[in-house]
Amino acid sequence: MMKDLFEKIYKDKGPLGKWASQAEGYFVFPKLEGEISNRMKFRGKEVITWSINDYLGLANHPEVRKVDAEAGAQYGSAYPMGARMMSGHTDLHEQLQNELAEFVSKEAAYLLNFGYQGMVSTIDALVSKDDIIVYDVDAHACIIDGVRLHMGKRFTYKHNDVESLEKNLERATKMAEHTGGGILVISEGVFGMRGEQGRLKEIVELKKNFNFRLFVDDAHGFGTLGETGAGAGEEQGVQDDIDVYFATFAKAMASTGAFIAADQEIIDYLKYNLRSQMFAKSLQMQLVKGALKRLDMLRTMPELKANLWTIVDALQSGLKERGFDIGTTQSCVTPVYLKGSIPEAMALVKDLRENYGIFCSIVVYPVIPKGLILLRMIPTGSHTLEDVEVTLNAFSSIRERLENGTYKRLSAAVAAAMGE
Ligand SMILES: Cc1ncc(COP(=O)(O)O)c(C=O)c1O
């Protein structure tokens, strides 16, 4: 018997949606108000914000705000109209691409309107049905969704596990010999949830024994890692061996947009085959001019990255000294693992926000194993050492309250209602 399409929607709101009545407006879809910075307002109260990816503190930098405002006044938000290929191309788009390519040591670059869509589309354009994709099982949704478009075979390898990658490359190679296709390996430069760097150096080593091309999503590495800020590839000394490099403007660049960079011939191909760019309006000029300014600051103001790392080091070493488990991060992303149930996690985060003025994101099962709470913190150059100190003290207090059962008591009613 046929059903109404919406029947399932009325019945089941989905794995996250089912928590909406307990979580919306607070744990999900919270409204942070005020200028983007280390301190913002949440429900009328000042909080120290540890969940904003404005790594270099550029979002509200006066020079950046000035260029954004002037570009807005000069171009409005429409220009240029149309897709790049049709009517949306300009000298400044080209200039930004050239400067980005140079910054990440690649021959050429191409702009993407959004990182997510651009990744999906780039994966789609790079492979045909005879090709095989091998990718990290913990890859970001944009990689997973790009792989979903692939008509051919794909394998996942265990998270950041080079042995598992090697095994899967063996399988993929056999298969590719059969189909007559090639192999695309996809990793992140920095895994955004736990902060580990992709093991790019070891992955690149495998090129000696296997024939594949490497595509790296360096959303969190760009601007934060490497001598010049060119990212995880630079940090690990293997930038040249990354065949296609991706970064978004949504983090260190504090804007919107993204780009891919590779050999000229590959970019020339992608430019004519990237459906996310061929069938969508060009990146608007205000964003292009804003990105040129931000990139210039990345290049010429090494103190931005140095300030960021002062905060990262203080936060991470402070947490470690106090005995917190911050996992295996090798980047600015700072996870803090605690033991507790989902209702306890909710009570803990509420306490942090309401009584300690600390705003950070929580991650719980099914993203991480049951019984663990992950508080994910993003230090930025706009934080101060005082923010770090206040936060460390707050963390020591909430750990004590977690361990002495305060949150269990506070959340007993919620736990019963949730059947936990
Ligand atoms: C690893 C990774 N890739 C891609 C994206 C998507 O980028 P954008 O926000 O530009 O769509 C993000 C998040 O922003 C990310 O964390």
The ligand as a MOL file (V3000), in Angstrom:
LIG
                    3D

  0  0  0     0  0            999 V3000
M  V30 BEGIN CTAB
M  V30 COUNTS 16 16 0 0 0
M  V30 BEGIN ATOM
M  V30 1 C 36.7830 19.4890 6.7900 0
M  V30 2 C 35.7830 20.4280 6.1830 0
M  V30 3 N 35.6030 20.4290 4.8660 0
M  V30 4 C 34.7160 21.2470 4.2760 0
M  V30 5 C 33.9450 22.1180 5.0110 0
M  V30 6 C 32.9090 22.9430 4.3070 0
M  V30 7 O 33.3140 24.2290 4.0570 0
M  V30 8 P 32.2510 25.4080 3.8210 0
M  V30 9 O 31.8000 25.8760 5.1540 0
M  V30 10 O 33.0360 26.4220 3.0450 0
M  V30 11 O 31.1170 24.8470 3.0180 0
M  V30 12 C 34.1170 22.1690 6.3970 0
M  V30 13 C 33.3290 23.0830 7.2510 0
M  V30 14 O 33.1300 24.2160 7.0710 0
M  V30 15 C 35.0680 21.3140 6.9930 0
M  V30 16 O 35.2520 21.3110 8.3240 0
M  V30 END ATOM
M  V30 BEGIN BOND
M  V30 1 1 1 2
M  V30 2 1 2 3
M  V30 3 2 2 15
M  V30 4 2 3 4
M  V30 5 1 4 5
M  V30 6 1 5 6
M  V30 7 2 5 12
M  V30 8 1 6 7
M  V30 9 1 7 8
M  V30 10 2 8 9
M  V30 11 1 8 10
M  V30 12 1 8 11
M  V30 13 1 12 13
M  V30 14 1 12 15
M  V30 15 2 13 14
M  V30 16 1 15 16
M  V30 END BOND
M  V30 END CTAB
M  END
